[in-house]
Amino acid sequence: MATHRDDDAIRDRVLTGLARNRAPGFHFIGNFLGLSFDERSKRRARISIPHGPQLEEADGQANFGIVALLADLALAASIRARLDPATRLATVSMHLQLTGVPLTGPLDATGWFEGFLEGSKGRQGLARFALNAGGRKAMFGSGAFMALDPPPGVRLRAVSNPGTRKVAPADEATLDDREREVLRRADEALAKASKHHSFIRRFLGHDPVTLKDGAACTMPLGDHVANRVGHLQGGLTVGLAATTAMAALPETWRLSGISSWFTSPGEGEALEGRARFVHHGRLTAVVRTEVTGSGGRRVLEAITTHHFAG
């Protein structure tokens, strides 16, 4: 059951996220969600996000982009524990398998480090994860991440824990131009939200349209969805692909899994997701989705599997 949306409360969360984001070490979307690093050790990393109307779809479940973001961060955190805490990790691949458990209630994900890829000149870390929704396992999978230097002119600090910082919402009079743009996007998403187009779907730009042979989505980029170096956060990129693929099928179908591979960073003014059928059977379907950026440059390739729920 969906929670009654409180626009003022969501707006306060945006302003609180902006206030938290003024301390270096994380990104706005994590600060907005109130994400908390509950455990970070050499063995594993556990991260949680409180549930609420700020991340709910019309059916009361968490937006899939947010769920993919949580999985991505849990995987990366387990690898970063073996590296310098400020290390930049770029997602190489993510494989997510859903169990069918509804994505409702508090969300938490645990990542386990599985080693570094042997025989590679690059430092590529491997990890697995499990994600719970309301205390039940809703997803599990794996990922690979490449340790990279930050882009020129970008200085990275150790990843902070936004869940431990209790701050008041930012005073709108103190917002700079970039912060004001994030708030503008949130206000626009709140104004355009509806039964079938939730606030979080509008805010992230994960709002695809169904086409005769699949689906398409244009996702505007900005600080509201960026990672620590200014590119689109990796989990949200996977979420864009999954959400676009889901729109290719009627609501009687459900996502059961996604395998995704990154080919370049998500940067520019917007990304385009385009989903096409590979297979459409009576009980299962397979969809291929390509995410592209400026000039048609490929950012992500994804294959999703779907099941008929009736």
C-alpha positions in Angstrom: 0.0 0.0 0.0 1.4 3.4 -1.0 2.1 6.0 1.7 0.2 9.2 1.4 2.6 11.6 -0.3 3.6 14.6 1.8 5.0 17.2 -0.6 6.3 19.5 2.1 8.1 16.6 3.8 9.7 15.6 0.5 10.7 19.1 -0.2 12.3 19.3 3.3 14.2 16.2 2.5 15.6 17.8 -0.6 16.7 20.9 1.4 18.2 18.6 4.0 20.1 16.7 1.3 21.4 20.0 0.0 22.6 21.0 3.5 24.3 17.6 4.0 25.9 17.8 0.5 27.8 20.9 1.5 30.2 18.6 3.5 32.5 16.8 0.9 32.6 13.1 0.7 29.4 11.9 -0.9 26.8 12.9 -3.5 23.4 14.7 -3.3 21.2 11.7 -4.1 22.7 9.7 -1.2 22.3 12.6 1.1 18.7 13.2 0.0 17.8 9.5 0.7 19.4 9.6 4.1 21.5 6.6 3.2 23.5 5.1 6.1 26.7 3.0 6.1 25.8 0.7 8.9 28.9 -1.5 8.6 32.2 -1.1 6.8 34.9 -3.7 7.4 37.4 -5.7 5.4 34.9 -8.5 5.3 31.7 -6.7 4.2 29.8 -3.5 3.9 26.1 -3.0 4.9 24.1 0.1 3.7 20.5 1.0 4.5 17.9 3.5 3.3 14.6 4.3 5.1 11.4 3.8 3.2 9.0 6.6 2.6 7.0 8.6 0.0 10.2 10.2 -1.4 11.2 6.9 -3.1 7.8 5.2 -3.6 6.2 4.4 -6.9 2.4 4.3 -7.2 2.1 0.8 -5.9 4.1 1.6 -2.7 7.2 -0.2 -3.8 10.6 1.6 -4.0 11.7 3.0 -7.3 13.9 0.5 -9.0 16.6 3.1 -9.8 17.0 3.7 -6.0 17.2 -0.1 -5.4 19.9 -0.4 -8.1 21.7 2.5 -6.5 21.7 0.8 -3.1 23.1 -2.4 -4.7 25.8 -0.5 -6.5 26.9 1.3 -3.4 27.0 -1.9 -1.3 29.1 -3.7 -3.9 31.5 -0.7 -4.3 31.8 -0.2 -0.5 33.0 -3.8 0.1 35.7 -3.3 -2.5 36.7 0.2 -1.3 37.4 -1.3 2.1 40.5 -2.9 0.6 41.6 0.4 -1.0 42.2 4.0 0.0 38.8 5.3 1.3 38.9 8.1 -1.2 39.3 5.7 -4.2 37.2 6.3 -7.3 35.5 3.1 -8.4 33.8 3.0 -11.8 31.1 0.3 -12.3 32.2 -2.2 -15.0 29.2 -4.6 -14.8 26.3 -5.4 -12.5 24.1 -8.4 -12.4 20.9 -8.2 -10.4 18.5 -11.1 -9.7 15.1 -10.3 -8.1 13.3 -12.9 -5.9 9.8 -11.5 -6.4 9.6 -10.1 -2.8 7.9 -6.7 -2.9 10.3 -3.8 -2.7 8.6 -2.3 0.3 9.7 -1.3 3.8 13.2 -0.3 4.9 15.9 -1.3 2.4 19.3 -2.6 3.3 22.1 -4.2 1.2 25.2 -6.1 2.2 28.2 -6.4 -0.1 31.0 -9.0 0.2 34.4 -8.5 -1.3 35.4 -11.4 -3.6 38.9 -10.4 -4.6 40.6 -8.5 -7.4 40.6 -9.8 -11.0 43.8 -11.7 -11.6 46.0 -11.2 -14.6 44.7 -7.7 -15.3 46.8 -4.5 -15.6 43.9 -2.6 -14.1 42.8 -2.9 -10.5 39.3 -4.5 -10.9 37.5 -5.5 -7.8 34.8 -8.2 -7.7 32.0 -8.4 -5.2 28.6 -10.0 -4.5 25.6 -8.6 -2.6 22.2 -9.4 -1.1 19.4 -6.8 -0.7 16.5 -7.0 1.8 13.2 -5.2 1.6 11.2 -5.1 4.9 13.5 -7.8 6.3 13.1 -10.3 3.4 15.6 -11.0 0.6 14.4 -9.2 -2.5 17.5 -9.3 -4.7 21.0 -10.7 -5.0 23.8 -10.5 -7.5 27.3 -9.4 -8.3 29.4 -6.6 -9.7 32.8 -5.6 -11.0 34.4 -2.1 -10.4 37.5 -0.5 -11.8 39.7 1.6 -9.6 40.5 4.8 -11.5 42.1 8.2 -11.0 39.6 11.1 -10.6 39.0 13.3 -13.7 41.4 16.3 -14.1 40.7 19.0 -11.5 38.6 16.8 -9.3 39.8 16.0 -5.7 38.2 13.1 -4.0 37.9 12.7 -0.2 37.1 9.6 1.8 33.5 8.5 1.3 31.5 9.9 4.2 28.5 8.5 6.1 25.5 10.9 5.5 23.3 8.9 7.8 25.3 10.1 10.8 25.0 13.8 10.0 22.0 15.5 11.6 21.5 18.8 9.9 18.6 21.2 9.4 17.2 21.8 6.0 19.2 24.4 4.0 17.8 28.0 4.1 16.6 28.7 0.5 18.1 32.2 0.8 21.5 30.6 1.1 21.3 28.3 -2.0 23.8 28.8 -4.8 22.9 28.4 -8.4 23.6 24.6 -8.6 21.6 23.9 -5.4 18.8 26.1 -6.6 18.7 24.0 -9.8 18.3 20.8 -7.8 15.4 22.3 -5.8 13.8 23.5 -9.1 13.9 20.0 -10.4 12.3 18.7 -7.2 9.6 21.3 -7.3 8.8 20.5 -10.9 8.7 16.7 -10.1 6.3 17.4 -7.2 4.1 19.5 -9.4 3.9 16.9 -12.2 3.7 13.8 -10.0 0.5 11.8 -10.5 -0.9 8.3 -9.8 1.2 6.7 -12.6 4.1 9.2 -12.6 5.6 9.3 -9.0 7.7 12.1 -7.6 10.8 10.0 -7.7 10.2 8.8 -11.2 9.8 12.4 -12.4 12.8 13.6 -10.2 15.2 11.0 -11.5 14.0 11.3 -15.1 13.1 7.5 -15.1 9.8 8.2 -16.9 9.8 6.2 -20.2 7.2 6.0 -22.9 6.0 2.7 -24.5 6.6 2.2 -28.2 5.2 -0.3 -30.6 8.5 -2.3 -30.6 9.7 -1.5 -27.0 10.1 1.7 -25.0 12.3 4.8 -24.8 13.3 7.3 -22.1 15.2 10.6 -22.0 16.9 11.2 -18.7 18.1 14.8 -18.0 21.4 14.8 -16.1 22.5 17.2 -13.3 23.8 17.3 -9.7 20.6 15.6 -8.5 21.7 12.3 -10.0 25.5 12.7 -10.2 28.2 10.6 -8.5 31.2 12.1 -6.7 32.9 13.0 -10.0 29.9 14.5 -11.7 28.9 11.6 -13.9 25.5 9.8 -13.6 25.6 7.4 -10.6 26.1 3.9 -11.8 23.2 2.3 -10.1 20.9 5.0 -11.5 22.2 4.2 -15.0 21.2 0.6 -14.5 17.9 1.8 -13.1 17.3 3.8 -16.3 17.8 0.7 -18.4 15.6 -1.5 -16.2 12.8 1.0 -16.0 12.9 1.6 -19.8 12.8 -2.2 -20.4 9.8 -2.6 -18.0 7.8 0.0 -19.9 8.1 -2.2 -23.0 5.7 -4.7 -21.4 2.2 -4.3 -19.9 1.8 -4.0 -16.1 0.9 -7.7 -15.9 4.6 -8.4 -16.4 7.4 -8.1 -13.8 11.1 -7.6 -14.0 13.0 -10.7 -12.8 16.6 -9.8 -13.5 19.1 -7.5 -15.3 22.6 -7.9 -16.5 24.4 -4.7 -17.5 27.8 -3.7 -18.9 29.2 -0.1 -18.9 31.1 1.1 -21.9 31.6 4.8 -21.0 30.6 7.3 -18.3 27.1 8.9 -18.2 27.8 12.6 -18.9 26.4 15.5 -20.9 22.9 17.0 -20.7 20.9 13.9 -21.0 21.0 10.1 -21.6 18.7 8.1 -23.9 17.4 4.7 -23.1 16.0 2.5 -25.9 14.5 -0.9 -25.2 13.7 -3.6 -27.8 12.4 -7.1 -27.5 14.7 -10.1 -27.9 12.0 -12.6 -26.9 8.4 -12.3 -25.9 6.9 -15.6 -24.9 3.8 -16.7 -22.9 5.5 -16.7 -19.5 8.9 -15.0 -20.0 10.3 -12.2 -22.0 13.8 -10.8 -22.7 14.5 -7.2 -23.6 17.7 -5.6 -24.7 18.2 -1.9 -23.7 21.0 0.5 -24.9 21.7 3.7 -23.0 23.5 6.4 -25.0 24.8 9.8 -24.4 26.0 12.8 -26.4 26.4 12.0 -30.1 24.9 8.6 -29.6 27.9 7.4 -27.6 27.0 4.1 -25.9 27.1 4.2 -22.1 25.4 1.0 -21.1 24.2 -2.3 -22.6 21.7 -4.3 -20.6 19.7 -7.5 -21.0 16.6 -7.9 -18.8 14.4 -10.9 -18.1 10.7 -10.6 -17.2 8.0 -12.9 -16.1 4.2 -12.9 -16.6 2.5 -12.2 -13.3 -1.1 -12.4 -14.5 
